[in-house]
Amino acid sequence: MAIAPNSPSASPEKRTETSRDGDSRFQRVVEASPSAMVMINSAGRIEMVNLQAERVFGYARLEMVGQPVEMLLPQRFRGHHPGLRHAYFAEPQSRPMGIGRDLFGMRKDGREFPIEIGLNPIETEEGMMVLSAIVDISERKHLEERFRRVVEAAPNAMVMVNSSGRIEMVNAQAERVFGYARAELLGQPVEMLVPDRFRGHHPGLRQSFHQEPDARPMGAGRDLFARRKDGSEFPVEIGLNPIETEDGTMILSAIVDISDRKQKERSIEQALQEKDVLLGEIHHRVKNNLQIVHSLLDLQSGQVSDPAALAMLRDSQNRIRSMALIHQTLYQSKDFARVDFGNFLDSFAPILVSSYAVNLNDVALNIDAEGMSLPINCAIPCGLIVNELISNALKHAFPDKAGGSIRVELRQDGADHFLLAVSDDGVGLPPGLHIETASTLGLQLVTLLTDQLRGKLAIETMKPTRFAIRFPVPA
């Protein structure tokens, strides 16, 4: 191979030496190349190969040099290869061979393997030659094939789009979901799968993703829709994954038709709405029925003159009023599972005090339960307990209409317990009173309701008199 001298005035001896040095350096570079290198002359015969070519094709060097290059091609390509070779020699330029086509080589043992070839024209003293750089891409093809099989077997519709927004690959599930044959999708703009009303701004969204590609859901927080071949729309979820390929970054989209899920969500939402209406109606009717019982007891009180009997009827009315007011609070609430107990106490306690003909100016009522809510299975027993303890204080704590105060508090006590306390600064409990053996119905109810709450009752007998119930938060 001829190498130009450093200077036009170089001597013939120097020029020959320089040429030999250049040839030697060129051969060393070719020999050290990680790709198989094969140089052929204009007649298509092999002039030079490197060690990697021996490894890739399985021939010894002497078996290849001087032979037609077609020996390295599969039989089915040998017939038309000389014409391609002559065409290249007519217009030689550095370029990949077989752009857009799959190329294959053949080893000495007859096995074929996929290859990529780069062609480079080389001017030599013997004329134009072509140096081919050949890369065995079997492993890459294996990985690509495995990738295609994984995509094809995916349960979701898979659509791969290039940087210009055209569809490069789809799987069988995409055909089923969108109603197109594969050939109708490949090479087409991905916007064909987007409803008409979204097509205008979709390219901008696609381009912005290509600028900063990362694996993420598409349209987080928005409802997404796709379009079938028949024009029908359906709700979807889409996961975007950038894939690096030889042709640049592509986006692999995993598309899930969530029509069935959306239908179930609508059914569940409708059922919940119907349940809310039903629960509201139940609470409303229970409240009305309890109010009827309250009114009947009120009518009955008008026919009773015995003070003890009247007191018992009044206590029963207050208990019924407590339960009715809890159901009214639930009926007026958006949450039928929990009672705003602070709101309940603010409404119920003043009514209870007035039922005993006690002036609120004489007995101060302090309630500390703002923002506290209880499940209904706790709220009813707690409401009855508050009723009994306030009633008991109003009847016994302030003899001779002496003034004083009553305090009701509900608070969270630790992570998993509530504390309900009713206290007064009245005369205190009688000496030797044991609530467990008390004969009055009210104190017996307090004990029974505390057990129902699975709570523990602690009593301070005076200054202040305080009933405190600690009970667990229901799961």
PECOR-V107791 format. One record per backbone hydrogen bond with DSSP energy under -0.5 kcal/mol. NH is the residue of the N-H (numbers start at 0). CO is the residue of the C=O. E is the energy in kcal/mol with one decimal. If there is no record, write none. Layout:
# PECOR-V107791
NH|CO|E / NH|CO|E
This chain:
# PECOR-V107791
9|6|-1.9 / 14|10|-2.7 / 15|11|-2.5 / 16|12|-2.3 / 17|13|-2.6 / 18|14|-2.4 / 19|15|-2.5 / 20|16|-2.5 / 21|17|-2.5 / 22|18|-2.7 / 23|19|-2.5 / 24|20|-2.5 / 25|21|-2.8 / 26|22|-2.6 / 27|23|-2.0 / 28|24|-2.2 / 29|25|-2.5 / 30|26|-2.6 / 31|27|-2.0 / 32|28|-0.6 / 32|29|-1.0 / 35|133|-2.1 / 37|131|-2.2 / 38|47|-2.9 / 39|129|-2.3 / 40|44|-2.2 / 43|40|-2.1 / 45|66|-2.8 / 46|38|-3.5 / 47|38|-1.5 / 49|36|-1.2 / 53|49|-1.5 / 54|50|-2.0 / 55|51|-2.8 / 56|52|-2.5 / 57|53|-1.9 / 62|59|-0.9 / 63|59|-0.7 / 63|60|-1.3 / 64|60|-2.3 / 65|45|-3.4 / 66|63|-2.3 / 68|43|-2.9 / 70|67|-1.9 / 71|68|-2.2 / 72|69|-1.8 / 76|73|-1.7 / 77|73|-0.7 / 77|74|-1.0 / 78|74|-0.6 / 80|76|-0.8 / 81|77|-0.7 / 83|79|-1.4 / 84|80|-2.5 / 85|81|-2.6 / 86|82|-2.1 / 87|83|-1.9 / 88|84|-2.3 / 89|85|-1.6 / 90|86|-1.2 / 90|87|-0.5 / 91|88|-0.6 / 94|118|-1.7 / 96|116|-2.7 / 100|97|-2.5 / 102|114|-0.6 / 104|112|-2.7 / 105|71|-2.0 / 106|110|-2.9 / 107|56|-2.7 / 109|106|-2.1 / 112|104|-1.9 / 114|102|-2.2 / 115|134|-1.8 / 117|132|-2.3 / 118|94|-3.1 / 119|130|-1.5 / 121|128|-3.6 / 123|121|-0.5 / 123|126|-1.1 / 126|123|-1.5 / 128|121|-2.5 / 129|39|-2.3 / 130|119|-3.1 / 131|37|-3.0 / 131|129|-0.6 / 132|117|-2.6 / 132|130|-0.5 / 133|35|-3.5 / 133|131|-0.6 / 134|115|-2.6 / 136|113|-2.0 / 136|134|-0.7 / 140|136|-3.0 / 141|137|-2.4 / 142|138|-2.5 / 143|139|-2.9 / 144|140|-2.8 / 145|141|-2.5 / 146|142|-2.7 / 147|143|-2.7 / 148|144|-2.5 / 149|145|-2.5 / 150|146|-2.7 / 151|147|-2.9 / 152|148|-2.2 / 153|149|-0.7 / 153|150|-0.9 / 156|254|-2.0 / 158|252|-2.2 / 159|168|-3.0 / 160|250|-2.5 / 161|165|-2.6 / 164|161|-2.0 / 166|187|-2.7 / 167|159|-3.4 / 168|159|-1.4 / 170|157|-1.1 / 174|170|-1.5 / 175|171|-2.1 / 176|172|-2.9 / 177|173|-2.5 / 178|174|-1.8 / 183|180|-1.0 / 184|180|-0.8 / 184|181|-1.2 / 185|181|-2.2 / 186|166|-3.2 / 187|184|-2.2 / 189|164|-2.8 / 191|188|-1.9 / 192|189|-2.3 / 193|190|-1.7 / 197|194|-1.9 / 198|194|-0.8 / 198|195|-0.8 / 199|195|-0.5 / 201|197|-0.9 / 202|198|-0.8 / 204|200|-1.6 / 205|201|-2.6 / 206|202|-2.6 / 207|203|-2.1 / 208|204|-1.8 / 209|205|-2.0 / 210|206|-1.5 / 211|207|-1.2 / 212|209|-0.6 / 215|239|-1.7 / 217|237|-3.0 / 221|218|-2.6 / 223|235|-0.6 / 225|233|-2.5 / 226|192|-2.2 / 227|231|-2.9 / 228|177|-2.8 / 230|227|-1.9 / 233|225|-1.8 / 235|223|-2.1 / 236|255|-1.8 / 238|253|-2.3 / 239|215|-3.0 / 240|251|-1.6 / 242|249|-3.7 / 244|242|-0.5 / 244|247|-1.2 / 247|244|-1.7 / 249|242|-3.1 / 250|160|-2.7 / 251|240|-3.1 / 251|249|-0.6 / 252|158|-2.9 / 252|250|-0.6 / 253|238|-2.5 / 253|251|-0.5 / 254|156|-3.5 / 254|252|-0.6 / 255|236|-2.8 / 256|254|-0.5 / 257|234|-2.0 / 257|255|-0.7 / 261|257|-2.8 / 262|258|-2.3 / 263|259|-2.3 / 264|260|-2.8 / 265|261|-2.4 / 266|262|-2.2 / 267|263|-2.9 / 268|264|-2.9 / 269|265|-2.5 / 270|266|-2.5 / 271|267|-2.8 / 272|268|-2.3 / 273|269|-2.5 / 274|270|-2.6 / 275|271|-2.8 / 276|272|-2.4 / 277|273|-2.5 / 278|274|-3.3 / 279|275|-2.7 / 280|276|-2.3 / 281|277|-2.5 / 282|278|-2.8 / 283|279|-2.3 / 284|280|-2.6 / 285|281|-2.9 / 286|282|-2.5 / 287|283|-2.3 / 288|284|-2.8 / 289|285|-2.6 / 290|286|-2.2 / 291|287|-1.9 / 292|288|-2.1 / 293|289|-2.6 / 294|290|-2.4 / 295|291|-2.5 / 296|292|-2.5 / 297|293|-1.9 / 298|294|-2.4 / 299|295|-2.5 / 300|296|-2.1 / 301|297|-1.0 / 301|298|-0.6 / 302|299|-1.6 / 303|300|-1.4 / 309|305|-2.6 / 310|306|-2.3 / 311|307|-1.9 / 312|308|-2.4 / 313|309|-2.5 / 314|310|-2.4 / 315|311|-2.2 / 316|312|-2.5 / 317|313|-2.3 / 318|314|-2.0 / 319|315|-2.4 / 320|316|-2.9 / 321|317|-2.2 / 322|318|-1.9 / 323|319|-2.7 / 324|320|-2.6 / 325|321|-1.7 / 326|322|-1.9 / 327|323|-2.1 / 328|324|-2.5 / 329|325|-2.1 / 330|326|-2.3 / 331|327|-1.9 / 332|329|-1.2 / 335|333|-0.7 / 338|373|-3.8 / 340|338|-1.5 / 340|371|-1.2 / 341|371|-1.4 / 343|339|-2.1 / 344|340|-2.6 / 345|341|-2.2 / 346|342|-1.5 / 347|343|-3.1 / 348|344|-2.1 / 350|346|-0.8 / 351|347|-2.5 / 352|348|-2.5 / 353|349|-2.4 / 354|350|-1.5 / 355|351|-0.6 / 355|352|-1.2 / 356|353|-1.8 / 357|352|-1.4 / 361|358|-1.9 / 362|358|-1.9 / 363|361|-0.6 / 363|403|-2.8 / 365|363|-0.6 / 365|405|-3.0 / 367|407|-3.0 / 371|368|-1.9 / 373|338|-2.2 / 375|336|-1.5 / 377|374|-1.9 / 378|374|-2.7 / 379|375|-1.9 / 381|377|-2.3 / 382|378|-2.7 / 383|379|-2.2 / 384|380|-2.3 / 385|381|-2.6 / 386|382|-2.1 / 387|383|-2.4 / 388|384|-2.7 / 389|385|-2.7 / 390|386|-2.2 / 391|387|-2.5 / 392|388|-2.1 / 393|389|-2.8 / 394|390|-2.1 / 395|391|-2.0 / 396|392|-2.3 / 397|392|-0.6 / 400|397|-0.8 / 401|398|-1.4 / 403|361|-1.9 / 405|363|-3.0 / 406|422|-3.0 / 407|365|-2.9 / 408|420|-2.5 / 409|367|-2.1 / 410|418|-1.9 / 412|416|-3.1 / 413|411|-0.6 / 417|470|-3.0 / 418|410|-2.8 / 419|468|-2.7 / 420|408|-2.5 / 421|466|-2.3 / 422|406|-2.6 / 423|464|-2.1 / 424|404|-1.4 / 426|396|-1.8 / 428|460|-2.2 / 432|429|-1.6 / 434|432|-0.5 / 436|433|-1.4 / 437|434|-0.9 / 443|439|-1.8 / 444|440|-2.6 / 445|441|-1.9 / 446|442|-1.8 / 447|443|-2.4 / 448|444|-3.1 / 449|445|-2.0 / 450|446|-1.9 / 451|447|-1.9 / 452|448|-1.7 / 453|450|-1.3 / 454|449|-2.7 / 455|469|-2.2 / 457|467|-2.8 / 459|465|-2.7 / 461|463|-0.5 / 463|423|-0.6 / 464|423|-2.4 / 465|459|-2.4 / 465|463|-0.6 / 466|421|-2.6 / 467|457|-2.8 / 467|465|-0.6 / 468|419|-3.3 / 469|455|-2.3 / 469|467|-0.5 / 470|417|-2.0 / 470|468|-0.6 / 472|415|-2.7
